[in-house]
């Protein structure tokens, strides 16, 4: 468990943050620029001392201002990957990686050099210098160096922010591999929703120096504070499900979501795989009767639990589809009145197969 309760004052800004996050797991610190995300990871790493407070990792106190405990940065066993890779320019890739090895404590190694080379695809790069690498390659080397220090926790401060779209897509699968194959807890800073969707197991939502919400991505995606940050076009629900049937020839799969089954367009999945699905509110259609004779194949039965004002004259409808899962749908006020929508009303959630955005994970990776 990562536990912290810290206060840090700057001129014109104050960070007051409390967090209890399970380990292992991947916690995204998500929020607008300037909300205090980097300040918080710097406090966790020991690079910045809080004015008051405590940081504890798996029962070991790293910082406690009351008892004047401040474990030095180099003894915290925390790996840190910055926006810029911060590789040593005068050293080759292998020498940069060896530097991480030298920082590791004596004793057994959880992650060896050969494993890191394989996990991050670094072997072809070993003879190069940092100036000969692409931005994505430099970040992969930085990740490898951090892993070879045998960290108890890995901090990632917007590691993809300086990369273009192509390089970001190059690095993201490697971060997913680290999450799925290693049990090293991670805290990563981001204000990019796509990164959070693909990597996070939990989200700490930050605003103006405070953690205003913490929980699974499924829970956080339904909160109005989250919707205010991501904007109206990507408001929707994020739901974790399980693939129960695959049509490889048709590029389709059936995914158990709540009490229903969603038929979606997806490639390269297997039965039993965990899948995270994003259903955008703008793509959802609600029906008050069981639908027939439609091209839309997905109809999830549920119950309205909340009606709230959305942008303009729109209404946001929250529908419970069972097993702790919920969907958001955006309707006009006139449609709400014409259909007589109200809390506790049974409805059917209609989703086009091509509208669902999904990403697969090995079984258990999201728990």
Residue, then its C-alpha position, 0 to 999 in steps of 0.5 A: x500500500x502507498x499511503x501519503x498525507x502531505x502539505x506543501x506550500x509555494x507562493x500562490x499555490x498549496x498542495x494538500x494531498x491524501x492517498x491510499x493506493x493498493x500495491x501492486x497497481x498502476x495509479x494515474x495522477x490525472x488532472x489539468x496542467x498546474x494541479x500539483x501532479x509533478x509536485x506530488x510525485x517529487x514528494x514521493x520520490x524524496x526530491x521534494x520535502x513536504x512542509x508537513x506530512x508522511x509518505x509510507x510505502x508497503x509499511x516502510x516510512x519514507x518521510x515523516x516530518x513530525x518524527x524528522x524521518x527523511x529517507x534519502x532519495x538513493x535509498x528509497x528504491x524508487x525508479x523515476x522516469x521524467x518527461x525528458x529521458x535524462x540519459x547520460x549523453x556521454x554513455x552508450x545505451x548499455x552503459x546507461x543501463x549498467x548505471x541502473x544496475x549499480x544503483x540496485x541494492x545488493x542481493x537478489x535481483x527481481x529484474x535482470x538485464x536480459x529480461x529488461x532487454x527483452x521486455x523493452x526491445x532494447x538489444x538492437x540499441x545497445x551500441x548507440x549513444x542517446x543522440x542516435x536514438x528516437x524520442x521513443x527509444x530514449x524513453x524505453x532506455x530510461x525505463x530500462x535503467x529505472x527497472x534495473x535499479x530494482x525499484x519498489x515503486x516506479x514513478x512516471x512523470x508524463x513520460x510520453x508528453x514530449x513524444x509525437x503521436x507515432x512515438x507515443x504509440x511506440x512506447x505505450x505497448x511497452x508500458x502495458x507490458x511492464x504493467x502486465x508482466x511485472x508486479x512493480x507498483x507504478x504512479x504515473x502523471x498524465x493529462x492525456x485520457x488515452x494514456x489513462x484508459x490504456x494503463x491505469x488500474x486506479x485514478x487519483x483525480x487532482x484539481x488545484x492541489x487536492x486529490x478530489x477523487x480516487x478509485x477505479x477508472x470505471x468509478x472515476x469515469x462516471x464522476x462530474x469532476x472527471x467529465x469537466x476535465x476531459x470535455x463533453x466530446x469524450x464523456x462516457x463510461x469506462x467498463x471492464x469486461x471479459x471476452x466470452x466468444x470470438x469470431x476471428x474471421x469477422x473481427x468481432x467478439x462478445x464481451x460480458x459487461x454487467x449483466x449483458x453482452x456487448x458485441x464489438x469490433x476488435x482484433x486479436x483477442x482470446x476468450x477469457x481476456x479482460x477488456x476495458x471498454x469506453x462507451x461515449x455518451x454521445x454514441x448511446x441510444x436509449x429505448x424504453x422497449x425491447x428493440x426489434x428490427x434494428x441494425x444495432x445488435x447491442x441492447x443492454x438492459x438496465x435501470x436509470x439511476x440518475x438524470x443530470x444537466x449536461x452541456x447546452x440543453x442536453x441531459x446526461x442519463x446514468x443507467x445501471x446495467x448490473x454487476x456494478x457497471x453503469x453507462x452514461x447516455x446523452x439525450x436532449x431535454x425534449x427526448x427525455x420528456x417525450x420518453x418520460x425518462x425518470x429514475x428507476x425506469x427500465x430502459x435498453x442501452x443501444x450501442x453500435x458495435x463500431x462505437x465501442x472503444x476497447x483494449x484487452x488485458x491479460x486476465x487479472x491485469x486490472x484487478 
